[in-house]
Amino acid sequence: MEKIRCGWCEKDDLYRRYHDEEWGRAVYDDETIFEFLILESFQAGLSWYTILSKRENFRKAFDYFDYKKIALYNNEKIE
């Protein structure tokens, strides 16, 4: 049986995976909530697709969204 999807997610596999596995689902763990907070912050003025396509780069740049590690960043790391 084929999944029923919203029209906006039929662009490609990246959007379909996001739609099927993440979009509209409640999130309760701090790590995922923090990840989405960062991604949503960077979305300002950009499409969500652009953010999703660069998600792995964000993960690397933000130490895989380890908020405990990020809290210890010094000024050099922040720059």
C-alpha positions as CSV (number, residue, x, y, z in Angstrom):
1,M,0.0,0.0,0.0
2,E,1.4,3.4,-1.0
3,K,1.7,6.1,1.7
4,I,-0.5,9.1,1.5
5,R,1.7,12.2,1.6
6,C,1.2,15.9,1.5
7,G,1.9,17.5,-1.9
8,W,4.7,19.7,-0.6
9,C,6.9,16.7,0.2
10,E,7.0,15.1,-3.2
11,K,10.0,17.1,-4.4
12,D,12.5,14.3,-3.7
13,D,13.6,11.6,-1.3
14,L,15.0,14.1,1.3
15,Y,11.6,15.7,1.7
16,R,9.7,12.4,1.6
17,R,11.9,10.9,4.4
18,Y,11.4,14.1,6.5
19,H,7.6,13.9,5.9
20,D,7.4,10.2,6.7
21,E,9.8,10.0,9.6
22,E,9.8,13.4,11.4
23,W,7.2,16.0,10.3
24,G,4.2,16.3,12.6
25,R,5.6,14.0,15.3
26,A,5.9,14.9,18.9
27,V,9.4,15.2,20.1
28,Y,10.3,14.8,23.8
29,D,14.0,14.3,24.0
30,D,16.2,17.4,24.7
31,E,18.7,16.5,22.0
32,T,16.2,16.5,19.2
33,I,14.4,19.5,20.5
34,F,17.7,21.4,20.6
35,E,18.5,20.2,17.0
36,F,15.2,21.6,15.7
37,L,15.7,24.8,17.6
38,I,19.0,25.4,15.9
39,L,17.7,24.4,12.5
40,E,14.6,26.5,12.8
41,S,16.8,29.5,13.8
42,F,18.9,29.2,10.7
43,Q,15.8,28.9,8.5
44,A,15.0,32.6,8.7
45,G,14.7,33.7,5.1
46,L,15.5,30.3,3.7
47,S,13.4,27.4,2.7
48,W,13.1,24.4,5.0
49,Y,14.4,22.3,2.2
50,T,17.6,24.3,2.1
51,I,18.1,23.7,5.8
52,L,17.3,19.9,5.5
53,S,19.8,19.6,2.7
54,K,22.5,21.1,4.8
55,R,21.5,19.3,8.0
56,E,24.7,17.1,8.1
57,N,26.8,20.3,7.9
58,F,24.9,21.8,10.8
59,R,25.4,18.6,12.8
60,K,29.2,18.8,12.3
61,A,29.4,22.5,13.0
62,F,27.4,22.2,16.2
63,D,29.1,19.0,17.5
64,Y,26.1,16.9,16.6
65,F,23.8,19.2,18.6
66,D,25.4,18.2,21.9
67,Y,24.1,21.1,23.9
68,K,26.3,20.2,26.9
69,K,29.3,20.5,24.7
70,I,28.1,23.7,23.1
71,A,27.5,25.3,26.5
72,L,31.2,25.0,27.1
73,Y,32.3,26.7,23.9
74,N,34.9,29.4,24.5
75,N,35.0,32.7,22.5
76,E,37.5,31.2,20.0
77,K,35.2,28.3,19.2
78,I,32.2,30.6,18.9
79,E,34.0,32.7,16.4
